[in-house]
Amino acid sequence: RWGTAFKLVVFMPMAVSMLAAGIIFRLVYDQQPEKGVANAVVVGVHDTFARASAYPGARPRVNGDLAPSAGGAFTTRSAAAPGSAAALPLVGLPPASVASQAPAKAAAPAPGAVTGTVWLDFKPGGGGRPGQVDPGEKALSGVRVEAVRDGRVVARATSAKDGTFTLPGAAAGARLRLPASNFTAPYRGVSWLGPSLVTPAIIAAYIWMWAGFAMVLIAAGLTAVPRELLEAARMDGASEWQV
């Protein structure tokens, strides 16, 4: 029933010149997901099943208590004390990327628990005190915080809209870690025109261009099959795929 429409769709690339096909697939295989159709699909599927990082590129201040650790995470040099408030300042984020965030709030100590604040330690216009929450500085919400003792995670928390978080008493004596998943660069898709995939990518484009020619030959062969054979097969109970 839909044979004519199917043949039209498959044959359409035959009407496209080599130059036009090259331009089309240069756009399809573009590395940037905002431009390349293939990577837009790949990135969309990836981000559906894998949580994107909250603040890619963020880093702690140099010589601060928060320092880089294994795997791209950031871990405090000192252990958390019960009833204390930890400061986890970060820098390296453009102010425009956190413009919608709420103002940061210094966490208040809580008996039997470990509290803290995660925020962008940068005040627009300059000024402020490094390592302390100043007016005008933005909170970093949704940051995952882990309490690590002897290589094991003993407690977890996520920063609130004002950047504060609260860990249970089990976090006392442990070091606080911000996992690398908070700061990894976003997934940018596949390098279709890179050294490893450029040949399969060109083959796929060439197949798209010449599938219409092969379809014409195959369709001509199918139309040469006697109708009586097709009718006999259907009468014997064959499905359309079997026919």
N, C-alpha and C positions, 0 to 999 in steps of 0.2 A: 504493500500500500504506500509506503513511504520511500520506495526505491528511487523515484525521480529526485526527490528532495535530498536524499542521501548522496546520490551521485553528483548532484550540483555542489554540495558542500565539499565533497572530496576533490572535485575537479577544479574548484575555484583557485587554488594555489597555482595551477598551471597557467592561469591568466596573469600572474604576477611576474614581473621581470626579476632577473637575478639581483639587480641593484636594489629593487624594492624589497625583495625577500631578505637581503643582507641588512638593510636598515631596520626592518621589522624585528629580526632576531637579535640585532644589536641592542634594541630596546628591551626585548624579552629577557635577554641574559645580562642586563645591566646589574652591576654589583650592588647598587643602592636600592634597598627595598622600596624607597619612595618612587623610583623610576622603573625598575625591572619587574616585569610581571612574574617571572619564575620565582625570584627571591621574595616578592610580596606574598606569594602563596606559601612558600616555605617558612618564612618568618611568622606569618599568621598562624600556621599550624603549630609551630614550635612554641609560640607564646601562649597558645591555648592550653598546653599541657605542662609548660614550665613557667614558673613565676618569674617575672622580670625583676631585675635588681631595683632597689628603691632609689639609690643615689650613686650612680656610676661615677667614678673618678674622685670621690671624697677620700680624704686622708687625714690623719691626725697631725697636730702641730709638732714641729721638730723639738726634741728634748722634752716633750711632755710625758705625762704618766702613761698615756696611751701610745703604744708603739707597734710597728708592723711585726707580725708573727707568721708562722708557717701557713702556706696555702693562700696567702693574700688576705688573711684576717688581721684584725688589730686587737691587741690584748694589753691590759694594764700591767704595769711593772709591779705594782703593790697589790696586796690582797685586800679584799673588801672587809670592812669591820662592821659588826652588827650595830644597828642604830645609827649608821653613818649615811651620808649622801655622797655618791660618787659623781664626779664631773667627767663627761666623755665628749669633749669638744672636737669638732671636725672642721676642716677647711678644704679648699679646692673646688668648691661648687660655685657656679655663677649665681649671683644674687637673683637673677631673673628666674632661675630654675626652682627657687624656693619662695618666690614672691607670694604664692597662695597659702603658705604655711602660717600657722598661728605663731604669735610671739612666744619665745622660749620662757620657761618658768623654772627657777631653781627649785629642785626637789627638797622637801622638808624631811629631816630624819624621822624614821618610824621605829619604835621599840621592837626588837626582835626581827627586824627585816633590813634588807639592803635596798636603798632607794638611789636614784640618780637621774641625770638629765643628759640627753643627747641633743646637741644643737649645733648650728653653724656659727662658729666663733668668729664672726666678722660683722662689724657694724657699718652700715652704709654711711659714707661720708668720712669714715676713719674714726679713730678714737677707740675707747673701750679698753678693758683690761683682759689680756690673754688668759684663757683658762677660767674665766668667770662669766656668768650670764649677765649681760648688760642690756639695758632697754634698747629696743629696736632690733635685737638679734633674733633670728628665726629658729623655731623648733624643727627638729627632724623627726617626724612621726613615722610609725610603721617600721622602725629599725629593730631588728631582732638582736637581743642581748642574751648572752649565755654566761653562766657562772661555771668556771672550769677548775677542778681540783684533781691533781694527779692524772691529768690527761683525760678525765671523765667530765661530762657535762652534768652538773648536779641540779641546775635550775635554769629556767628560761623565762624570758619576758619580752614584751614588745612595747616600744615607746608609744605613749599616747599623743594626742594632738598637740599638747604643750611640750612634748619631748621628754616628759618624765616617765619613769618605769619603777616597778616595785618587784623585788625578788624575795622569796621566802627566806626564813632563817637558815635554811640549808646552804645558802650562798655565803654565809659568813666564813671568812678565812679563804675563800676562793678568789681567783682572779677573774675579772670581767673581760669577756671577749665579744667583739662584734664580728660575726662570721663574714667571710668573703662574699657570700651571696647578696649582701647588702650593697656591694660596691662594684660588682663585675660589670663590664661593658655590655650593653644590650646585644643580643644575637643579631647578626647582620646577614645571615643567609649563607649561600654556597657560592664559591668562586667558579662560576660556570665556564668562564673563559681563561681560567688558570691553567697551568701546565698539565694537571692531572685530568681535567674534564673537557678541555677545549676540543679534542677530537670527537668524543661522543656527542658533544653539543652541536658540532658542525654536521655530524652524521644525522642527528635528529632533524635539523633544519632541512637537510637535503632530502630526507625521506618525506617530510611534509610537502616539499615542492613537487616531488615526482610520484607521490601516491596516486594522484589523479590519472597519470598516464598508465600506471599498472592497473588501476580500476577499470579503465576503458577496455583494456585487453581482456581482463577477467570477465567483465560484464558481457563482452562480445562472445566469449566462450560459453557463458551460461545461457545466453539466448539461443545458442545453437543446439542446446540439449533438447531432444524431441519432447513436446508437451505430453505425449502419451506416457512416457516414462515417469514424469512427475505425477500425473493423475493416478497411475498404477500404484506408485509409492504411497500416496495419500489414502487410496482405497485399502491398501494393506495395513493401514494404521500408523504409518510413519509420521513423526512430528515434523514441523517445518525445519527445525535444525537438522533432523535426519535426512529430509529431502535435499 
